[in-house]
Structures are given as C-alpha cells and as structure tokens.
Amino acid sequence: MPLFWPGPRLAANAWGRAQRSWRRSKISSCLVMAEELRITANCQAKRLKSGGSQEEEENVKQEENGHEAKRFKASQEEREDGNKKYPKRKIVLLMAYSGKGYHGMQRNVGNSQFKTIEDDLVSALIRSGCIPEDHGEDMKKMSFQRCARTDKGVSAAGQIVSLKVRLIEDIVQKINDHLPSHIRILGLKRVTGGFNSKNKCDARTYSYMLPTFAFAHKDRDPQDETYCLSPETLEVVSRLLACYKGTHNFHNFTSQKGPKDPSAKRYIMEMYCEEPFVREGMELAVIKVKGQSFMMHQIRKMIGLVIAVVKGYASESIMERSWGEEKVDVPKAPGLGLVLERVHFEKYNRRFGNDGLHEALEWTDEEKEIAAFKEQYIYPTIVNTEKEEKSMMNWLETLSNHDFNSTASRMQADNQDPKNNDPEGSDGCGGDSD
C-alpha cells in the first residue's frame, strides 16, 4: 500500500491551526496574569486602608491566594501579643503640647537632668505597646523624626513626628492614656515607608502671642498693663512685619551664620499681626509667620527688631540694613508666647495624597480639637506666666541697652562676651532647617 503524504494545502492548514492555538493560549495566560495583578493591587489597597488589623489582613490574604491566610513572615516585623499580631508600619502623629516645664522637644538619651516632650512621648509609646523598650534607647530603630525642635518653654499645636510603630488597636487612645493631659496625640496617618517628617516638610507656621503694651512708645510708662493698641499703631506693626516677606539674608537674626553664608538666606511667605483681644484683663495680640525654615533665634529677633522700631528705639531703616553684610545689633524677644502652629507638606500631598493608597497630611477634621487644646492649655499658660513672671515687661526694659548703630567690631566683642550667652537656646525653631 502506498504511503499517505498530505498535500501542501493540508500541511498549511495544520500549521495555521497550531499557530492560532498557541496565540489563544498566550493571550489567555496574559489575561490570567493581568487579573492576578489587578487582584493583588486591590488587596494591597485594602490592606493599607484597613490599617493592618489581623482580621482584615487575613481576608486580604485569602483574596490573593484563594486559601487560608498564612502567618506573616518575620520580615514584616509583626508582634505576637497573646493571640494578636501587630505589623509595624510607618506613621505620623499629630501632637499638641504645652512646653512649660520642659527643656524643649528633642530627647537627649542618657540625660535625665533636663526633661523634654519626647521623654514623655517615648515612655507612652513603650507603655502602650507601640514600640519595644529598646527602641526608647535607640530611637533610630523606629526611624523617629520630629518636624521641628521646639525649644525650652515653647508650645506646639501642630507638631508632627514620623516613626514606625506596631499598629495596635485604639492606638491613639492608648498612647494618650499614658501621657499627661498637657501633651496630646490628636491624629494619626499612614505614610510612605521612606517618609521623614523633617525632610519632607516644606514650610512651617509659628505664632507669637504678646501683650500689646510691647508696642507702646518708649516714653510711655512700661508698667502700664492697661495699654490698648490703637488702629494706627497696629497698621505700623503690620507694615513692618510685611517687610520680612520674600527672601532676605538673616545672618543678623541668628548667632550661627556669617554674612557670606548662603544658608543664611531664608524665604518668608507671610508675616502679619492679628487684631488684639483681651484675656485676664490684659490686651494681647498674635503675630503669625510662615516660612520654609527658620534658624536659631530668627523668629524672636524678627519680632524683637519690629518692637524696637515701633517703640522708637531704632529707625525703620535698620530693617533694610539688617539684611546687608553689616553687623547689626538685633534684640531677641522673650521665648514665652512662641507656638508651633502648623507644618506643611504640599509637595508630599501632591505626589501621594491622591494616589489611592495614602492620605494627604492635612488635619481639617482635627481643627476643633486643636483649637480646644490651645484654649485649655497653651493660651492660659502664656497669659498666666506673663502676668506672674513679667517676661515681656522685663525684656522691654533692656532695649535701651542696645546700640542699634553699633559697629561690626563692637558687635563682635559683644558676641564674644560670655555674659551675652543665651541660656534658653533657640527660639523654638531648633537649629538650621528645623
């Protein structure tokens, strides 16, 4: 029997069918892979939105794998507390505190002589179970960073710290349970793994509350606490404060920089004085300033120089002269009254705030709590301390000792005099860029 050999047309048809079958198989595989990627992405979004609770984490695992969820891997840094598992996540905490009685925000590990806000915060984090005890001794282990280093006696209504914690249940309440009433955690948000609150902050807003008699002319009785700020004087104050807006060389407003140092140039976005009000029989006003960053002493010196001009100790021309290379004697207003109001993350919010995985670092829902905290703890502390210790009144009496036309050599000699060292440190902005 002759061997069967298919003709060319039959061979071509068979080859075409084989190619079509291979293409369909390839397309099917790609569709399956795409569906798996879609499910994985959805599950990751649900996991992030859930806050990492055990039950929801297991549900997400089931959606991904189609079977019972497995234990977290050790690399996920979870904690087993009884039958609970708490993964570590990068978060930010919104803090408010009254700084009276504290030597600033930043903790000095191993130095218990000077109590700081972070001492109480770290203690509360450990006692609530958010971090292991050894993280308190080495804060780098939890990637801790504060947005601004407020100094001795300085308060905050919107401080932000970033760190990695165990996401325990009712975490904010449990941390607050171990904090004194004048330190509160008002909010918590998840952030990207590499987030650093100091480096990602692109602006800071401070307020400075002071008695309005600070603006009374020098010929008026400095002991007169019944002074009321006139609309004309308020207009002068606001005009002088507005002169700071823009980029200027602020080397005369800190002890850290020389006139040639490029980092002495700082950008001020806004600065103004709000309408005065009365508390405890004393008229007060609040100055607001927003800038990219501030140097040591800068805000207090900016306000101190305006006070000197309004009171008649210095001419308005000193404002322009202070931004030049010449050394100018700039008085530093008292630290009492300085408050870190808010920190800004515009660039971060634009990039991650609407990506579907993270939240914008804005605190609209917490504004009422922030205002209530200031009314209960910050404002009364400032007013009562001023009435008891008279820090502004005592400082005003020293303005006549300043030589606002002093030469550079005279200023250099004064700066080297140990009697002129400031025991309080910074103006609440910490060091450079804080």
GIRA-V121183 format. One record per residue. RES is the residue in three letters. SS is DSSP state (a for helix, b for strand, c for the rest). OMEGA is omega as a letter, one per 20 degrees, with the letter a starting at -180 (NA if undefined). BURIAL is I if it has 24 or more other C-alpha atoms within 12 Angstrom, else O. Layout:
BEGIN
RES:SS:OMEGA:BURIAL / RES:SS:OMEGA:BURIAL
END
This chain:
BEGIN
MET:c:a:O / PRO:c:r:O / LEU:c:r:O / PHE:c:r:O / TRP:c:a:O / PRO:c:r:O / GLY:c:a:O / PRO:a:a:O / ARG:a:r:O / LEU:a:r:O / ALA:a:r:O / ALA:a:r:O / ASN:a:r:O / ALA:a:r:O / TRP:a:r:O / GLY:a:r:O / ARG:a:r:O / ALA:a:r:O / GLN:a:a:O / ARG:a:r:O / SER:a:a:O / TRP:a:r:O / ARG:a:r:O / ARG:a:r:O / SER:a:a:O / LYS:a:r:O / ILE:a:r:O / SER:a:r:O / SER:a:r:O / CYS:a:r:O / LEU:a:r:O / VAL:a:r:O / MET:a:r:O / ALA:a:r:O / GLU:a:r:O / GLU:a:r:O / LEU:a:r:O / ARG:a:r:O / ILE:a:r:O / THR:a:r:O / ALA:a:r:O / ASN:a:a:O / CYS:a:r:I / GLN:a:r:I / ALA:a:r:O / LYS:a:a:I / ARG:a:r:I / LEU:a:a:I / LYS:a:a:O / SER:a:a:O / GLY:c:r:I / GLY:c:r:I / SER:c:a:I / GLN:a:a:I / GLU:a:a:O / GLU:a:r:O / GLU:a:a:I / GLU:a:r:I / ASN:a:r:O / VAL:a:r:I / LYS:a:a:I / GLN:a:r:O / GLU:a:a:I / GLU:a:a:I / ASN:a:a:O / GLY:c:r:O / HIS:c:a:O / GLU:c:a:O / ALA:c:r:O / LYS:c:r:O / ARG:c:r:O / PHE:c:r:O / LYS:c:a:O / ALA:a:a:O / SER:a:r:O / GLN:a:r:O / GLU:c:r:O / GLU:b:r:I / ARG:b:r:I / GLU:b:a:O / ASP:b:a:O / GLY:c:r:O / ASN:c:a:O / LYS:b:r:O / LYS:b:a:I / TYR:b:r:I / PRO:b:r:I / LYS:b:r:I / ARG:b:r:I / LYS:b:a:I / ILE:b:r:I / VAL:b:r:I / LEU:b:r:I / LEU:b:a:I / MET:b:r:I / ALA:b:a:I / TYR:b:r:I / SER:c:a:I / GLY:c:a:I / LYS:c:a:I / GLY:c:r:O / TYR:c:r:I / HIS:c:r:I / GLY:c:a:I / MET:c:a:I / GLN:c:a:I / ARG:c:r:I / ASN:c:a:O / VAL:c:r:O / GLY:c:r:O / ASN:c:a:O / SER:c:a:O / GLN:c:a:O / PHE:c:a:O / LYS:c:r:I / THR:c:r:I / ILE:a:a:I / GLU:a:r:I / ASP:a:r:I / ASP:a:a:I / LEU:a:a:I / VAL:a:r:I / SER:a:r:I / ALA:a:r:I / LEU:a:r:I / ILE:a:a:I / ARG:a:r:O / SER:c:r:I / GLY:c:a:I / CYS:c:a:I / ILE:c:r:I / PRO:c:a:I / GLU:c:a:O / ASP:a:r:O / HIS:a:r:O / GLY:a:r:I / GLU:a:r:O / ASP:c:a:O / MET:a:r:I / LYS:a:a:O / LYS:a:r:O / MET:a:r:I / SER:c:a:I / PHE:c:r:I / GLN:b:r:I / ARG:b:a:I / CYS:c:a:I / ALA:c:r:I / ARG:c:r:I / THR:c:a:I / ASP:c:a:I / LYS:c:r:I / GLY:c:a:I / VAL:c:a:I / SER:b:r:I / ALA:b:r:I / ALA:b:a:I / GLY:b:r:I / GLN:b:r:I / ILE:b:r:I / VAL:b:r:I / SER:b:a:I / LEU:b:r:I / LYS:b:a:I / VAL:b:r:I / ARG:b:a:I / LEU:c:r:I / ILE:c:r:I / GLU:c:r:I / ASP:c:a:O / ILE:a:a:I / VAL:a:a:I / GLN:a:a:O / LYS:a:r:O / ILE:a:a:I / ASN:a:r:I / ASP:a:a:O / HIS:c:r:I / LEU:c:r:I / PRO:c:a:O / SER:c:a:O / HIS:c:r:I / ILE:b:a:I / ARG:b:r:I / ILE:b:a:I / LEU:b:a:I / GLY:b:r:I / LEU:b:r:I / LYS:b:r:I / ARG:b:r:I / VAL:c:r:I / THR:c:a:I / GLY:c:a:O / GLY:c:a:O / PHE:c:r:I / ASN:c:a:I / SER:a:r:I / LYS:a:a:I / ASN:a:a:I / LYS:a:a:I / CYS:c:a:I / ASP:c:r:I / ALA:b:r:I / ARG:b:r:I / THR:b:r:I / TYR:b:r:I / SER:b:r:I / TYR:b:r:I / MET:b:a:I / LEU:b:r:I / PRO:b:a:I / THR:a:r:I / PHE:a:r:I / ALA:a:a:I / PHE:a:r:I / ALA:c:a:I / HIS:c:a:I / LYS:c:a:I / ASP:c:r:O / ARG:c:r:O / ASP:c:a:O / PRO:c:a:I / GLN:c:a:O / ASP:c:a:O / GLU:c:r:I / THR:c:a:O / TYR:c:r:I / CYS:c:a:I / LEU:c:r:I / SER:c:r:O / PRO:a:a:O / GLU:a:r:O / THR:a:r:I / LEU:a:r:I / GLU:a:r:O / VAL:a:r:I / VAL:a:a:I / SER:a:r:I / ARG:a:r:O / LEU:a:r:I / LEU:a:a:I / ALA:a:r:I / CYS:c:a:I / TYR:c:a:I / LYS:c:a:I / GLY:b:a:O / THR:b:r:O / HIS:b:r:I / ASN:b:a:I / PHE:c:a:I / HIS:a:r:I / ASN:a:a:I / PHE:a:r:I / THR:c:r:I / SER:c:a:I / GLN:c:a:I / LYS:c:r:I / GLY:c:a:O / PRO:c:a:I / LYS:c:a:O / ASP:c:a:O / PRO:a:a:O / SER:a:r:O / ALA:a:r:I / LYS:b:a:I / ARG:b:a:I / TYR:b:r:I / ILE:b:a:I / MET:b:r:I / GLU:b:r:I / MET:b:a:I / TYR:b:r:I / CYS:b:r:I / GLU:c:r:I / GLU:c:a:O / PRO:c:r:I / PHE:b:a:O / VAL:b:r:O / ARG:b:r:I / GLU:c:r:O / GLY:c:a:O / MET:b:r:I / GLU:b:a:I / LEU:b:r:I / ALA:b:a:I / VAL:b:r:I / ILE:b:r:I / LYS:b:r:I / VAL:b:r:I / LYS:b:r:I / GLY:b:r:I / GLN:c:r:I / SER:c:a:I / PHE:c:r:I / MET:c:r:I / MET:c:r:I / HIS:c:a:I / GLN:a:a:I / ILE:a:a:I / ARG:a:r:I / LYS:a:r:I / MET:a:r:I / ILE:a:a:I / GLY:a:a:I / LEU:a:r:I / VAL:a:r:I / ILE:a:a:I / ALA:a:r:I / VAL:a:a:I / VAL:a:a:I / LYS:a:r:I / GLY:c:r:O / TYR:c:a:I / ALA:c:r:I / SER:c:a:O / GLU:c:a:I / SER:a:a:O / ILE:a:r:I / MET:a:a:I / GLU:a:a:O / ARG:a:a:I / SER:a:r:I / TRP:c:r:I / GLY:c:a:O / GLU:c:a:O / GLU:c:r:I / LYS:c:a:I / VAL:c:r:I / ASP:c:a:I / VAL:c:a:I / PRO:c:a:I / LYS:c:a:I / ALA:c:a:I / PRO:c:r:I / GLY:c:r:I / LEU:c:r:I / GLY:c:a:I / LEU:b:a:I / VAL:b:r:I / LEU:b:a:I / GLU:b:a:I / ARG:b:r:I / VAL:b:a:I / HIS:b:a:I / PHE:c:a:I / GLU:a:a:O / LYS:a:r:O / TYR:a:a:I / ASN:a:r:I / ARG:a:a:O / ARG:a:a:O / PHE:a:a:O / GLY:c:a:O / ASN:c:a:O / ASP:c:r:O / GLY:c:a:O / LEU:c:a:I / HIS:c:r:I / GLU:c:r:I / ALA:c:a:I / LEU:c:r:I / GLU:c:a:I / TRP:c:a:I / THR:a:a:O / ASP:a:a:O / GLU:a:a:O / GLU:a:r:O / LYS:a:r:O / GLU:a:r:O / ILE:a:r:I / ALA:a:a:O / ALA:a:r:O / PHE:a:r:I / LYS:a:a:I / GLU:a:a:O / GLN:a:a:O / TYR:a:a:I / ILE:a:a:I / TYR:a:r:I / PRO:a:r:I / THR:a:a:I / ILE:a:a:I / VAL:a:a:I / ASN:a:r:O / THR:a:r:I / GLU:a:a:I / LYS:a:a:I / GLU:a:a:O / GLU:a:r:O / LYS:c:a:I / SER:a:r:I / MET:a:a:I / MET:a:r:I / ASN:a:r:O / TRP:a:a:I / LEU:a:a:I / GLU:c:r:I / THR:c:a:O / LEU:a:a:I / SER:a:r:O / ASN:a:a:O / HIS:c:r:I / ASP:c:a:O / PHE:c:r:I / ASN:c:a:O / SER:c:a:O / THR:c:r:O / ALA:a:a:O / SER:a:r:O / ARG:a:r:O / MET:a:r:O / GLN:a:r:O / ALA:a:r:O / ASP:a:a:O / ASN:a:r:O / GLN:a:r:O / ASP:c:a:O / PRO:a:r:O / LYS:a:a:O / ASN:a:r:O / ASN:c:a:O / ASP:c:a:O / PRO:c:a:O / GLU:c:a:I / GLY:c:a:I / SER:c:a:I / ASP:c:a:I / GLY:c:r:I / CYS:c:a:I / GLY:c:r:I / GLY:c:a:I / ASP:c:r:I / SER:c:r:I / ASP:c:NA:I
END
